[in-house]
Amino acid sequence: MNFRGRNIDLVGKQNLWFGISLAVILIGMASWIMFGLNLGIDFKGGGQLQYRIPYDKRPAAGQEAAYITQVRGQLDQKGLRGARLQIAGGNALVVATDARGDDELRSQDRMVREALAQQLSGKDSQGRPQLATDPGILLGRQLVGPVIGEELRRNAINGVLLGVLLIALWIYIRYNFAGDGLRYAVAGILALVHDVLVLVGLFALIGKIDPRVEVDGSFIAALLTVVGYSINDSVVIFDRIRENLRARRKEPFNTIVNDSLLETMSRSINTGLTVLIMLFALLLLGGESIYNFVLAMLVGITSGLYSSIFNASMVLTAWHSWDEKKAAAARAARGAVRGPGRTVTVRDTAPGQRASQPAFAGVNRPGLATSPRVTNGASVAARDTAPRPTEGAVTSVLPSDATAAGTASAASDSGSVINSPISTESGESATSTPARAAASRKARAKRRF
């Protein structure tokens, strides 16, 4: 698959991608709240018994599930319900129970031996049932208390949080060019949070359907592996975005991100599919011992592949659009002055620089005249560039003109340089009217006396 150069607007559909992620997370969180997680003995405590299966009674390859089903049926008849069984190494049976003490665990050990004796029994030469003389050798018996389980659970959570924080710090340092390190770090961490929530939520849902699916040490190992895989995929896309930003500075940010996604999508999908195919084969043929680990990897890598393409980069574009809107609003609030009939932009000038006079809209003026200019306190008479009104002519002067005259006079006293003609939005060149120039000369004459 090659998406390079195709006209696919991924960034324009960012709300759709966010909506899909939100829907999956909400389903998982609802399952977590209603059903909870099916915790293994590593986290909730309990007992574990391990037996060696005689060589001639071992299940054939691919028959482990049927063998476990038969043993579980025997345990249910003995009263040991809810036990979790798995084949380890092809020749060992591991039984996990909810035992809370050593006496209870020993009692469960006897039940398991009796169940194995019935399961492993054969027939004599006349076809009569015969119990196995070696129902299974106990290889180990382990009891995990609730205190130890709580400590393991706390350490697992702290390990995941520490890994996520270190990844965020690394991304911030790596992408802190032009002050964008925080933006990339937040985008990467949000993608990781998405993967963690999806994995935990779906495991809560699947654990309700299939009791074999539980959260144990192998689940934590898979979770950390998924976090590393997901951030690696996101970094590949971030690198391409950074390269294109440097090479195409004049193009819109969203266009660059969209092109970067199309350029790297083939690599991401092809790599992800090869891993998913391998995991799917392990899920079907790997046996009970690695079932939880493989299932967690399958769900997590699928989520990571989606989040690195459709979430992490979309967070960057959403953040950039929000920054642009905020900057535009700040410029409008700082630099826009609304006058009668038009809006003009006033530029802030430092002391000693030329300042532009405000535009006066709605003035009925017969001609344009340059305003008086003052340099270092010395007054220079205004020169009219338009004929003065003839006797009897009526010139309309609005109150804004008088205000402008006072403003110009005050600027002259302060020694600033008033630049005329002034600039308006329409680009026209305007000077003060003769009436305004006369008012300015009159004000200066009063100050002299």
DRENDRENLUM-937462 format. One record per residue (C-alpha): residue in one letter; x, y, z. Coordinates in nm, 2 decimals, padded with zeros to 4 digits. Last residue first. Layout:
BEGIN
+------+--------+--------+--------+
: code :      u :      v :      w :
+------+--------+--------+--------+
:    A :      X :      Y :      Z :
...
+------+--------+--------+--------+
END
This chain:
BEGIN
+------+--------+--------+--------+
: code :      u :      v :      w :
+------+--------+--------+--------+
:    F :  00.14 :  08.41 :  02.46 :
:    R :  00.32 :  08.13 :  02.27 :
:    R :  00.06 :  07.87 :  02.39 :
:    K : -00.23 :  08.07 :  02.24 :
:    A : -00.05 :  08.08 :  01.90 :
:    R :  00.00 :  07.70 :  01.91 :
:    A : -00.37 :  07.64 :  01.96 :
:    K : -00.46 :  07.88 :  01.67 :
:    R : -00.22 :  07.70 :  01.44 :
:    S : -00.38 :  07.37 :  01.52 :
:    A : -00.73 :  07.50 :  01.47 :
:    A : -00.62 :  07.64 :  01.13 :
:    A : -00.48 :  07.30 :  01.03 :
:    R : -00.81 :  07.14 :  01.13 :
:    A : -01.01 :  07.38 :  00.93 :
:    P : -00.78 :  07.34 :  00.63 :
:    T : -00.83 :  06.96 :  00.64 :
:    S : -00.57 :  06.72 :  00.76 :
:    T : -00.41 :  06.48 :  00.52 :
:    A : -00.53 :  06.15 :  00.36 :
:    S : -00.35 :  05.89 :  00.15 :
:    E : -00.58 :  05.59 :  00.06 :
:    G : -00.47 :  05.23 :  00.14 :
:    S : -00.83 :  05.11 :  00.21 :
:    E : -00.73 :  05.03 :  00.56 :
:    T : -00.60 :  05.38 :  00.63 :
:    S : -00.26 :  05.53 :  00.62 :
:    I : -00.17 :  05.88 :  00.72 :
:    P : -00.01 :  06.16 :  00.51 :
:    S :  00.15 :  06.27 :  00.73 :
:    N :  00.39 :  06.14 :  01.00 :
:    I :  00.37 :  06.31 :  01.33 :
:    V :  00.71 :  06.34 :  01.49 :
:    S :  00.71 :  06.35 :  01.87 :
:    G :  00.83 :  06.65 :  02.06 :
:    S :  00.58 :  06.62 :  02.34 :
:    D :  00.43 :  06.96 :  02.24 :
:    S :  00.36 :  06.84 :  01.88 :
:    A :  00.18 :  06.53 :  02.00 :
:    A : -00.05 :  06.74 :  02.21 :
:    S : -00.12 :  06.96 :  01.90 :
:    A : -00.20 :  06.65 :  01.69 :
:    T : -00.43 :  06.51 :  01.95 :
:    G : -00.61 :  06.85 :  01.99 :
:    A : -00.65 :  06.87 :  01.62 :
:    A : -00.78 :  06.52 :  01.61 :
:    T : -01.04 :  06.60 :  01.87 :
:    A : -01.15 :  06.89 :  01.67 :
:    D : -01.18 :  06.67 :  01.36 :
:    S : -01.38 :  06.40 :  01.55 :
:    P : -01.64 :  06.67 :  01.64 :
:    L : -01.72 :  06.68 :  01.27 :
:    V : -01.63 :  06.97 :  01.04 :
:    S : -01.85 :  07.05 :  00.75 :
:    T : -01.70 :  07.32 :  00.52 :
:    V : -01.94 :  07.59 :  00.40 :
:    A : -01.83 :  07.82 :  00.11 :
:    G : -01.92 :  08.18 :  00.16 :
:    E : -01.58 :  08.30 :  00.07 :
:    T : -01.39 :  08.04 : -00.12 :
:    P : -01.25 :  07.74 :  00.05 :
:    R : -00.87 :  07.71 :  00.04 :
:    P : -00.72 :  07.54 : -00.26 :
:    A : -00.55 :  07.21 : -00.19 :
:    T : -00.19 :  07.13 : -00.09 :
:    D : -00.20 :  07.36 :  00.21 :
:    R :  00.14 :  07.39 :  00.37 :
:    A :  00.15 :  07.37 :  00.74 :
:    A :  00.39 :  07.59 :  00.92 :
:    V :  00.69 :  07.42 :  01.09 :
:    S :  00.70 :  07.44 :  01.46 :
:    A :  01.03 :  07.37 :  01.64 :
:    G :  01.00 :  07.15 :  01.94 :
:    N :  01.26 :  06.90 :  01.82 :
:    T :  01.07 :  06.85 :  01.50 :
:    V :  00.71 :  06.95 :  01.47 :
:    R :  00.50 :  06.89 :  01.17 :
:    P :  00.18 :  07.07 :  01.08 :
:    S : -00.07 :  06.86 :  00.89 :
:    T : -00.06 :  06.84 :  00.52 :
:    A : -00.37 :  06.96 :  00.34 :
:    L : -00.64 :  06.77 :  00.16 :
:    G : -00.94 :  06.92 : -00.02 :
:    P : -01.31 :  06.99 :  00.00 :
:    R : -01.36 :  06.80 :  00.32 :
:    N : -01.68 :  06.63 :  00.44 :
:    V : -01.54 :  06.42 :  00.73 :
:    G : -01.71 :  06.08 :  00.77 :
:    A : -01.40 :  05.89 :  00.87 :
:    F : -01.10 :  06.04 :  01.05 :
:    A : -00.79 :  05.82 :  01.03 :
:    P : -00.57 :  05.81 :  01.33 :
:    Q : -00.23 :  05.97 :  01.29 :
:    S :  00.06 :  05.74 :  01.23 :
:    A :  00.35 :  05.77 :  01.46 :
:    R :  00.71 :  05.81 :  01.35 :
:    Q :  00.96 :  05.67 :  01.59 :
:    G :  01.11 :  05.86 :  01.88 :
:    P :  00.92 :  05.66 :  02.14 :
:    A :  00.82 :  05.31 :  02.02 :
:    T :  00.53 :  05.27 :  01.78 :
:    D :  00.21 :  05.06 :  01.83 :
:    R :  00.03 :  05.02 :  01.50 :
:    V : -00.33 :  05.13 :  01.47 :
:    T : -00.56 :  04.94 :  01.25 :
:    V : -00.86 :  05.11 :  01.11 :
:    T : -01.22 :  05.01 :  01.13 :
:    R : -01.48 :  05.20 :  00.92 :
:    G : -01.81 :  05.39 :  00.92 :
:    P : -01.77 :  05.57 :  01.25 :
:    G : -01.46 :  05.43 :  01.41 :
:    R : -01.37 :  05.09 :  01.55 :
:    V : -01.01 :  05.06 :  01.68 :
:    A : -00.84 :  04.72 :  01.61 :
:    G : -00.48 :  04.66 :  01.74 :
:    R : -00.50 :  04.50 :  02.08 :
:    A : -00.83 :  04.31 :  02.07 :
:    A : -00.78 :  04.21 :  01.71 :
:    R : -00.43 :  04.10 :  01.77 :
:    A : -00.53 :  03.90 :  02.07 :
:    A : -00.82 :  03.73 :  01.88 :
:    A : -00.58 :  03.64 :  01.60 :
:    A : -00.33 :  03.49 :  01.85 :
:    K : -00.60 :  03.28 :  02.01 :
:    K : -00.73 :  03.15 :  01.68 :
:    E : -00.37 :  03.06 :  01.57 :
:    D : -00.30 :  02.89 :  01.90 :
:    W : -00.62 :  02.68 :  01.87 :
:    S : -00.53 :  02.58 :  01.51 :
:    H : -00.19 :  02.47 :  01.62 :
:    W : -00.33 :  02.27 :  01.91 :
:    A : -00.58 :  02.10 :  01.68 :
:    T : -00.31 :  02.02 :  01.43 :
:    L : -00.08 :  01.87 :  01.69 :
:    V : -00.36 :  01.67 :  01.85 :
:    M : -00.43 :  01.53 :  01.51 :
:    S : -00.08 :  01.41 :  01.48 :
:    A : -00.11 :  01.20 :  01.80 :
:    N : -00.46 :  01.08 :  01.73 :
:    F : -00.51 :  00.93 :  01.38 :
:    I : -00.16 :  00.79 :  01.29 :
:    S :  00.00 :  00.71 :  01.63 :
:    S : -00.34 :  00.63 :  01.78 :
:    Y : -00.44 :  00.37 :  01.53 :
:    L : -00.12 :  00.17 :  01.53 :
:    G : -00.12 :  00.19 :  01.91 :
:    S : -00.47 :  00.05 :  01.94 :
:    T : -00.38 : -00.24 :  01.71 :
:    I : -00.06 : -00.28 :  01.91 :
:    G : -00.25 : -00.29 :  02.24 :
:    V : -00.52 : -00.54 :  02.14 :
:    L : -00.28 : -00.80 :  01.99 :
:    M : -00.02 : -00.74 :  02.27 :
:    A : -00.28 : -00.80 :  02.54 :
:    L : -00.40 : -01.12 :  02.36 :
:    V : -00.04 : -01.24 :  02.33 :
:    F :  00.03 : -01.19 :  02.70 :
:    N : -00.29 : -01.34 :  02.82 :
:    Y : -00.25 : -01.65 :  02.61 :
:    I :  00.12 : -01.71 :  02.69 :
:    S :  00.07 : -02.01 :  02.92 :
:    E : -00.26 : -02.12 :  02.77 :
:    G : -00.12 : -02.24 :  02.43 :
:    G :  00.07 : -02.07 :  02.15 :
:    L : -00.13 : -02.20 :  01.86 :
:    L : -00.43 : -01.96 :  01.81 :
:    L : -00.29 : -01.66 :  02.00 :
:    L :  00.06 : -01.72 :  01.86 :
:    A : -00.08 : -01.71 :  01.50 :
:    F : -00.27 : -01.38 :  01.58 :
:    L :  00.05 : -01.23 :  01.72 :
:    M :  00.25 : -01.31 :  01.40 :
:    I : -00.02 : -01.15 :  01.19 :
:    L : -00.04 : -00.85 :  01.42 :
:    V :  00.34 : -00.79 :  01.39 :
:    T :  00.34 : -00.81 :  01.01 :
:    L :  00.03 : -00.58 :  01.00 :
:    G :  00.19 : -00.31 :  01.22 :
:    T :  00.50 : -00.29 :  01.00 :
:    N :  00.29 : -00.26 :  00.68 :
:    I :  00.05 : -00.01 :  00.84 :
:    S :  00.33 :  00.22 :  00.97 :
:    R :  00.54 :  00.21 :  00.66 :
:    S :  00.25 :  00.28 :  00.43 :
:    M :  00.13 :  00.56 :  00.66 :
:    T :  00.46 :  00.75 :  00.65 :
:    E :  00.42 :  00.97 :  00.34 :
:    L :  00.04 :  01.00 :  00.39 :
:    L :  00.09 :  01.12 :  00.75 :
:    S :  00.36 :  01.37 :  00.64 :
:    D :  00.13 :  01.51 :  00.37 :
:    N : -00.15 :  01.57 :  00.63 :
:    V :  00.10 :  01.73 :  00.87 :
:    I :  00.23 :  01.97 :  00.60 :
:    T : -00.12 :  02.06 :  00.49 :
:    N : -00.22 :  02.13 :  00.85 :
:    F :  00.08 :  02.36 :  00.90 :
:    P :  00.01 :  02.58 :  00.60 :
:    E :  00.29 :  02.61 :  00.35 :
:    K :  00.56 :  02.89 :  00.37 :
:    R :  00.81 :  02.69 :  00.57 :
:    R :  00.83 :  02.39 :  00.34 :
:    A :  01.17 :  02.23 :  00.40 :
:    R :  01.19 :  02.29 :  00.78 :
:    L :  00.83 :  02.19 :  00.84 :
:    N :  00.87 :  01.89 :  00.62 :
:    E :  01.16 :  01.76 :  00.83 :
:    R :  00.97 :  01.82 :  01.15 :
:    I :  00.66 :  01.64 :  01.02 :
:    R :  00.87 :  01.34 :  00.91 :
:    D :  01.03 :  01.32 :  01.25 :
:    F :  00.69 :  01.34 :  01.42 :
:    I :  00.56 :  01.05 :  01.21 :
:    V :  00.86 :  00.82 :  01.31 :
:    V :  00.82 :  00.94 :  01.67 :
:    S :  00.45 :  00.82 :  01.67 :
:    D :  00.55 :  00.47 :  01.57 :
:    N :  00.81 :  00.45 :  01.84 :
:    I :  00.56 :  00.59 :  02.09 :
:    S :  00.32 :  00.30 :  02.01 :
:    Y :  00.59 :  00.03 :  02.03 :
:    G :  00.72 :  00.15 :  02.37 :
:    V :  00.37 :  00.17 :  02.52 :
:    V :  00.27 : -00.17 :  02.38 :
:    T :  00.57 : -00.33 :  02.54 :
:    L :  00.49 : -00.17 :  02.87 :
:    L :  00.13 : -00.31 :  02.85 :
:    A :  00.26 : -00.66 :  02.75 :
:    A :  00.48 : -00.68 :  03.05 :
:    I :  00.19 : -00.56 :  03.27 :
:    F : -00.03 : -00.83 :  03.12 :
:    S :  00.23 : -01.09 :  03.18 :
:    G :  00.24 : -01.00 :  03.55 :
:    D : -00.13 : -01.06 :  03.59 :
:    V : -00.46 : -00.92 :  03.46 :
:    E : -00.69 : -01.20 :  03.36 :
:    V : -00.83 : -01.36 :  03.05 :
:    R : -00.91 : -01.72 :  03.13 :
:    P : -01.25 : -01.62 :  03.26 :
:    D : -01.37 : -01.54 :  02.90 :
:    I : -01.67 : -01.31 :  02.87 :
:    K : -01.61 : -01.09 :  03.17 :
:    G : -01.24 : -01.10 :  03.10 :
:    I : -01.31 : -00.97 :  02.75 :
:    L : -01.48 : -00.66 :  02.89 :
:    A : -01.22 : -00.58 :  03.15 :
:    F : -00.95 : -00.66 :  02.90 :
:    L : -01.12 : -00.41 :  02.66 :
:    G : -01.10 : -00.13 :  02.92 :
:    V : -00.74 : -00.20 :  03.02 :
:    L : -00.62 : -00.20 :  02.66 :
:    V : -00.83 :  00.10 :  02.54 :
:    L : -00.72 :  00.30 :  02.85 :
:    V : -00.35 :  00.22 :  02.80 :
:    D : -00.36 :  00.30 :  02.43 :
:    H : -00.54 :  00.63 :  02.47 :
:    V : -00.30 :  00.73 :  02.75 :
:    L : -00.01 :  00.66 :  02.50 :
:    A : -00.17 :  00.88 :  02.24 :
:    L : -00.22 :  01.15 :  02.49 :
:    I :  00.15 :  01.12 :  02.59 :
:    G :  00.27 :  01.16 :  02.23 :
:    A :  00.06 :  01.48 :  02.17 :
:    V :  00.17 :  01.63 :  02.50 :
:    A :  00.53 :  01.57 :  02.42 :
:    Y :  00.49 :  01.72 :  02.07 :
:    R :  00.34 :  02.04 :  02.20 :
:    L :  00.58 :  02.07 :  02.49 :
:    G :  00.88 :  02.05 :  02.26 :
:    D :  00.75 :  02.31 :  02.02 :
:    G :  00.97 :  02.60 :  02.13 :
:    A :  01.13 :  02.66 :  01.79 :
:    F :  01.30 :  02.32 :  01.83 :
:    N :  01.21 :  02.13 :  02.15 :
:    Y :  01.15 :  01.81 :  01.96 :
:    R :  01.41 :  01.58 :  02.12 :
:    I :  01.40 :  01.73 :  02.46 :
:    Y :  01.02 :  01.72 :  02.49 :
:    I :  01.01 :  01.37 :  02.34 :
:    W :  01.26 :  01.24 :  02.60 :
:    L :  01.07 :  01.40 :  02.89 :
:    A :  00.74 :  01.25 :  02.77 :
:    I :  00.90 :  00.90 :  02.74 :
:    L :  01.04 :  00.94 :  03.10 :
:    L :  00.69 :  01.03 :  03.22 :
:    V :  00.53 :  00.73 :  03.05 :
:    G :  00.78 :  00.49 :  03.19 :
:    L :  00.74 :  00.62 :  03.54 :
:    L :  00.36 :  00.59 :  03.51 :
:    V :  00.38 :  00.23 :  03.40 :
:    G :  00.63 :  00.14 :  03.67 :
:    N :  00.42 :  00.31 :  03.94 :
:    I :  00.11 :  00.11 :  03.83 :
:    A :  00.31 : -00.22 :  03.84 :
:    N :  00.46 : -00.13 :  04.18 :
:    R :  00.11 : -00.07 :  04.33 :
:    R : -00.02 : -00.40 :  04.19 :
:    L :  00.28 : -00.59 :  04.33 :
:    E :  00.23 : -00.43 :  04.67 :
:    E : -00.14 : -00.51 :  04.67 :
:    G : -00.06 : -00.87 :  04.58 :
:    I :  00.20 : -00.90 :  04.86 :
:    V : -00.05 : -00.78 :  05.11 :
:    P : -00.32 : -01.01 :  04.97 :
:    G : -00.10 : -01.32 :  05.03 :
:    V :  00.06 : -01.52 :  04.75 :
:    L :  00.08 : -01.89 :  04.83 :
:    Q :  00.30 : -02.11 :  04.61 :
:    R :  00.31 : -02.49 :  04.58 :
:    G :  00.56 : -02.65 :  04.35 :
:    L :  00.65 : -02.96 :  04.14 :
:    L :  00.37 : -03.18 :  04.27 :
:    I :  00.41 : -03.51 :  04.09 :
:    G :  00.10 : -03.62 :  03.89 :
:    P : -00.15 : -03.89 :  03.90 :
:    D :  00.12 : -04.15 :  03.93 :
:    T : -00.04 : -04.49 :  03.98 :
:    A : -00.30 : -04.40 :  03.73 :
:    L : -00.64 : -04.54 :  03.82 :
:    Q : -00.77 : -04.84 :  03.62 :
:    P : -01.10 : -04.86 :  03.44 :
:    R : -01.17 : -05.21 :  03.30 :
:    G : -01.09 : -05.29 :  02.94 :
:    Q : -00.97 : -05.65 :  03.00 :
:    S : -00.60 : -05.56 :  02.95 :
:    D : -00.64 : -05.27 :  03.20 :
:    K : -00.78 : -04.93 :  03.12 :
:    G : -00.64 : -04.59 :  03.18 :
:    S : -00.66 : -04.32 :  03.45 :
:    L : -00.51 : -03.99 :  03.38 :
:    Q : -00.83 : -03.79 :  03.42 :
:    Q : -00.94 : -03.98 :  03.72 :
:    A : -00.60 : -03.95 :  03.89 :
:    L : -00.58 : -03.59 :  03.79 :
:    A : -00.91 : -03.51 :  03.96 :
:    E : -00.79 : -03.69 :  04.28 :
:    R : -00.46 : -03.50 :  04.27 :
:    V : -00.65 : -03.17 :  04.22 :
:    M : -00.87 : -03.23 :  04.52 :
:    R : -00.57 : -03.32 :  04.74 :
:    D : -00.39 : -02.99 :  04.64 :
:    Q : -00.71 : -02.80 :  04.72 :
:    S : -00.69 : -02.92 :  05.08 :
:    R : -00.32 : -02.82 :  05.09 :
:    L : -00.41 : -02.47 :  04.97 :
:    E : -00.68 : -02.43 :  05.24 :
:    D : -00.44 : -02.53 :  05.50 :
:    D : -00.18 : -02.28 :  05.37 :
:    G : -00.41 : -01.99 :  05.38 :
:    R : -00.61 : -01.76 :  05.15 :
:    A : -00.67 : -02.00 :  04.86 :
:    D : -00.82 : -01.84 :  04.55 :
:    T : -00.69 : -02.10 :  04.31 :
:    A : -00.43 : -02.12 :  04.03 :
:    V : -00.36 : -02.46 :  03.88 :
:    V : -00.05 : -02.51 :  03.66 :
:    L : -00.01 : -02.83 :  03.47 :
:    A :  00.33 : -02.92 :  03.35 :
:    N :  00.45 : -03.13 :  03.05 :
:    G :  00.38 : -02.91 :  02.75 :
:    G :  00.60 : -02.62 :  02.87 :
:    A :  00.32 : -02.48 :  03.09 :
:    I : -00.03 : -02.60 :  03.04 :
:    Q : -00.29 : -02.38 :  03.20 :
:    L : -00.56 : -02.40 :  03.47 :
:    R : -00.76 : -02.14 :  03.65 :
:    A : -00.97 : -02.26 :  03.94 :
:    G : -01.32 : -02.11 :  03.97 :
:    R : -01.48 : -02.42 :  04.12 :
:    L : -01.30 : -02.67 :  04.34 :
:    G : -01.61 : -02.88 :  04.46 :
:    K : -01.48 : -03.22 :  04.35 :
:    Q : -01.72 : -03.22 :  04.06 :
:    D : -01.59 : -02.88 :  03.95 :
:    L : -01.24 : -03.02 :  03.97 :
:    Q : -01.33 : -03.31 :  03.73 :
:    G : -01.48 : -03.06 :  03.48 :
:    R : -01.17 : -02.85 :  03.50 :
:    V : -00.95 : -03.15 :  03.42 :
:    Q : -01.16 : -03.22 :  03.11 :
:    T : -01.15 : -02.86 :  02.99 :
:    I : -00.78 : -02.85 :  03.04 :
:    Y : -00.73 : -03.15 :  02.82 :
:    A : -00.95 : -03.00 :  02.55 :
:    A : -00.75 : -02.68 :  02.55 :
:    E : -00.42 : -02.86 :  02.55 :
:    Q : -00.51 : -03.07 :  02.24 :
:    G : -00.31 : -02.86 :  01.98 :
:    A :  00.01 : -03.06 :  02.04 :
:    A : -00.08 : -03.38 :  02.21 :
:    P : -00.18 : -03.39 :  02.57 :
:    R :  00.06 : -03.56 :  02.81 :
:    K : -00.04 : -03.89 :  02.95 :
:    D :  00.25 : -04.11 :  02.83 :
:    Y :  00.50 : -03.86 :  02.97 :
:    P :  00.34 : -03.83 :  03.31 :
:    I :  00.21 : -03.47 :  03.38 :
:    R :  00.42 : -03.27 :  03.63 :
:    Y :  00.22 : -03.06 :  03.87 :
:    Q :  00.21 : -02.70 :  03.96 :
:    L : -00.01 : -02.55 :  04.24 :
:    Q : -00.07 : -02.18 :  04.28 :
:    G : -00.25 : -02.01 :  04.57 :
:    G : -00.42 : -01.68 :  04.62 :
:    G : -00.35 : -01.31 :  04.62 :
:    K : -00.52 : -01.02 :  04.44 :
:    F : -00.24 : -00.89 :  04.23 :
:    D : -00.01 : -01.18 :  04.13 :
:    I : -00.31 : -01.41 :  04.19 :
:    G : -00.47 : -01.29 :  03.87 :
:    L : -00.71 : -01.00 :  03.86 :
:    N : -01.02 : -01.02 :  03.65 :
:    L : -01.07 : -00.64 :  03.61 :
:    G : -01.40 : -00.47 :  03.71 :
:    F : -01.74 : -00.57 :  03.58 :
:    M : -01.94 : -00.25 :  03.59 :
:    I : -01.67 :  00.02 :  03.62 :
:    W : -01.43 : -00.16 :  03.38 :
:    S : -01.70 : -00.23 :  03.13 :
:    A : -01.80 :  00.13 :  03.13 :
:    M : -01.44 :  00.23 :  03.09 :
:    G : -01.40 :  00.00 :  02.79 :
:    I : -01.71 :  00.13 :  02.61 :
:    L : -01.61 :  00.49 :  02.68 :
:    I : -01.26 :  00.43 :  02.55 :
:    V : -01.40 :  00.27 :  02.22 :
:    A : -01.64 :  00.57 :  02.17 :
:    L : -01.37 :  00.83 :  02.25 :
:    S : -01.13 :  00.67 :  02.00 :
:    I : -01.39 :  00.67 :  01.72 :
:    G : -01.49 :  01.03 :  01.80 :
:    F : -01.13 :  01.15 :  01.79 :
:    W : -01.09 :  01.00 :  01.44 :
:    L : -01.41 :  01.16 :  01.32 :
:    N : -01.32 :  01.50 :  01.47 :
:    Q : -00.99 :  01.48 :  01.28 :
:    K : -01.16 :  01.44 :  00.95 :
:    G : -00.99 :  01.75 :  00.79 :
:    V : -00.65 :  01.62 :  00.90 :
:    L : -00.69 :  01.30 :  00.70 :
:    D : -00.77 :  01.47 :  00.37 :
:    I : -00.68 :  01.21 :  00.12 :
:    N : -00.55 :  01.33 : -00.23 :
:    R : -00.29 :  01.07 : -00.28 :
:    G :  00.08 :  01.18 : -00.31 :
:    R :  00.21 :  00.90 : -00.09 :
:    F : -00.05 :  00.65 :  00.02 :
:    N :  00.13 :  00.34 : -00.10 :
:    M :  00.00 :  00.00 :  00.00 :
+------+--------+--------+--------+
END
